Amino acid sequence: MGGYLAWSRYLANNGPAGIYSSYHIVYAPFYLYFLWLSGLIAKAFGLPFHLHIYLIKLWAVIFEAFGAWLIFRMAVRAGRRNAGMVAALCYLMNPGVFMNSSVWGQFDSIPATMLLGVIFLLESGKRNAGALLFLTAVLTKPQSGLLVPIVLYLYFRDFRLDRKGAMRLASGIIAGIGLYLLIVLPFYEPTSLCGTKVPAFLDPFWWLFDLYLKSVQDYPYATANGFNFWTLAGGQIQKDTLPFLGLTYQAWGNILFLFSAVYVFWLLYRARGSGFAVIYGSYLMLFSAFMWITKMHERYLLPAIIFIVLASVFDRMHIPAAILTSLCVFSNQLVIYIISFRKVYWLQRWDPTALCIAAATLITYILAMINGYRCLGKKSPESGKI
């Protein structure tokens, strides 16, 4: 929070130019606009630092409220108004979500809401609007890109390469480039490859990849405080390039995630791409990434919560998974948050608490995968939109 406060004040006083070279910032630029606006408001009204902090936290809370509205709206569209109301309230009071934003001051619920909004727009036939919102989510947090396969599936499902379809695709690409430049250019600083290996006119696009490559180097571990399978396998703060069962942690993580993604798309195929299958598939894709891909941090499972809460509206069998996922996210964050006050930022390799939470998370993941087979793999429901 001290970092967010400092960045917010810098933006209010100096604008976006030079902030990435002045501070070690590995976040994409879109969230910085919220910090910028917070700083301008705090400066204009002379707010003390604690009110400035509440203002920074407020953005994530607003997005959580909008996420709850999306849950309710999508439930109503599917004819489940009462269940949607309960699910929306449960999301607003979710301990994992509350811990992330209201306590810690993080902003993972912002891209989480955006991702659900992307599904809502694409399922509504608004392809380009959904694609642009997805781009914004990726420019808020790169982990949003984990849903690229599902977004591409929805965008090109029933796509016709005729004049109208080609014009829509072309206009979407042009709008995407324009939106990217609009968000990025105020913060852009030439990279070390500008004018040499990367042409100057392409450098603003390379800048984002360069930023994300640097961010990956901050946590080069099999797991970076994310209590997942690699915690149980002794991967906590172990370089993911180290050998593990004949390969490396990183290689195994990519292989296992690939198999999981294939399973998710098999479920989508079996369910004929139904709206519920897309929601549940998004949950499984995000959960699989957290469970298997290396370098996972303690907050990276949070976006899965909004999808499993919505899935619970359509089948009560998913309520246990929704509760367990929420508690695992809450516990993972709480442990890391508490030890940070002792200036301890990394748990030991075989920490008993981490192992217990990781085991509970693995059990939840297995339950989610089994439930996916039970509700999508065994039968082929009629295609429908949420």
Secondary structure by P-SEA (a helix, b strand, c coil): caaaaaaaaaaacccccccccccccccccaaaaaaaaaaaaaaaacccaaaaaaaaaaaaaaaaaaaaaaaaaaaaaaccaaaaaaaaaaaaacaaaaaacccccccaaaaaaaaaaaaaaaaacaaaaaaaaaaaaaaaccccccaaaaaaaaaaccccccaaaaaaaaaaaaaaaaaaaaaccccccccccccccccccccccaaaaaaaaaaaacccccccccccccccccccccccccccccccaaaaaaaaaaaaaaaaaaaaaaacccaaaaaaaaaaaaaaaaaccccccccccccaaaaaaaaaaacccaaaaaaaaaaaaaaaaaaaaaaccccccccccccaaaaaaaaaaaaaaaaaaaaaaaaccccccccccc
